[in-house]
Amino acid sequence: MKRKTLVAIDGSPQANAALAYALEEFPESSITAAHVVQVSEGYWTAFSDSTTKMPGYDDAVAHGEELLEAAAQTAAEEDLEIETVIKTGKPSRELVEYAVDEAFDQIVIGSHGRHGVDRVMLGSVSETVVRRAPMTVIVVHEQ
């Protein structure tokens, strides 16, 4: 059975490096690129009963589709095929839940490499995924 690898895609150089790493290191794996449309948990959620009614949601999904199309094109340039998926919610939570639900063997994710106050203030999706995922998580720093 093929190993299953989930790669987080957000359009950053770090995510691009994560995809490149996964394609190079795991070409025999079944690779899925995932983009999470982040839904704010604050003000707008109090007034909407559906994520599709949130301001900018359709644009965010379209942007995610573009990112995933570019990821698929990158894979095709390496003569590889990947699956793509868009999820909605809090990125770290959605990535881990999807990886568990779909029985992925590993997650490859980029990291901005922030330290100190920046990391505390901005949070870290990659750090949260590392702490919460029950499978191997490979964190790639863009060089």
N, C-alpha and C positions, 0 to 999 in steps of 0.2 A: 504494500500500500504506500502511495506517495505521501511524503511529509507535507503538511499544510503550513504555509507561512502567510501571516497577515502583515501588511506594510501600511503604516499610517501616512496619509498624504494630506498636506495642508498648503502646498504651494511654496513653502520655504526652501531655501537651499539645503537645510538640514534634512527635510523630508525627501528631497531629490537625492541626497547622498544615501539616505536609508534605502530608497528604491534601488539605486545603483548597486549598493552592497548586497541586497537580497538577490538581485538578478545575477550578480557575479558569483556569490558564494553558494547559492541554492538554486542553480538552474534546473535541477531535476525535481524541485519542489513544486507543488501546486500553489502559486502565489496569488493572493487577493490584495488589491489596493483598496483601502477604505478611506473615505473622507467623511468627517462628521460636521454637519451644519450645527454650529453651536446656537442653542436657544437660550436667551437670557432668562434667568430664573427670578428676575425682579419685577419691575414695574409693568411691563407689557403682559406678563403671564396672568396678572390679576384681571385683565380685561379681555382675554381671548380664551376661547374654548378649543382652539385648534392651532397648531404651529403654523398652518398655512395662512392664517389671518394675521400673523405677526408682520410688522413692517420689514420689508427687505427679504423676507423668506424666499420668495421665488427667485430673486437675484442671487441669493446665497446658494441655492440649489443649482442654478445654472452655472455659477462659478465653480462649484464642486464638480459638476459634470465635465466642465472644461479641463479641470485639473486631472481628473481621472482619465479623460481621453488622451491627454498629454502623457500620462503614465503608461497607458496601453501602447501608445506610439513609441515611447522609449523602449519598452519591452520588445515590440515588433522589430525595432532596429537591431536588437540582439537575437533575432529569430526566436523569440519566446512569446508565449501568450499568457496573459494574466486575466483574472476576473476582476471586476470592480463593483463596489457597493457604496451607496451613500446612506448614512445613518443620521439621525437627528437627536440632539440632546447635549449633554455634557461630554466633551470628547473623551476624557479618561474613562468615564463610566461606560460609555457606549462601546469603546474599543475593547475593553475587558469583557463586557457582557457578550458581545458578538463573538469574540475569540473563544469564549467558553461554550456558548450555545452551538457554535459550528465546529467545535473540537479541533481548533488549530493547535499545532505543535509548538509554534513560536510566533512571537511578534517582533517585528523590526521597526524601530521608531527613531526619528531624528531628535536631537536635543540641541537647544541653543547654548547650552553650557553656562547658563547664568549662575552666579554665586551670590551669597550674602543677601543683602536687602533686596536686590532685584528679583532673586528667586522667591523670596518670601512674599514680596508685593505682587508679583505677577503670577505666582504659582508655577507649577511645572506638570504638564500633561505627562511627559515621559517619566518623571519621578513617581507620579501617582500610579501609572500603569505598572512600573517595576514593582511597587509595593503591593499592588492588588492582584496582579495576574498570577494564576497558578501554574502557568507554563513559562518556558524560557522567554526572556525579553532581551533583545539585543539593542543597545542604544548606540546610535551612530552620530558622531560629531562631524560636521562638515569641515573640510580642511582647506 
